[in-house]
């Protein structure tokens, strides 16, 4: 029974080595990832800007101070999260572009 387990383990190790050799990422993958991330950054920026403009022009009009405080907090949270998404996509795109450039400079 141990031989079968060891044989199965060895087969899995061989298959993992084959998979890891086939999944090497090249410069084209980095460039496509960078382009995708920058485009998501651009669209997120447009959405974030529209959210910020909407909340700036539509102030909460509640008579209760507690309700008004909660709505302002939620507005701030939504605007902040949308801009965090925007800059996250931007930094990821920048990092992938740097890796794209670096892939040409590093010798294998």
Helices and strands as residue ranges (DSSP letters): H 2-22, H 27-57, H 65-105
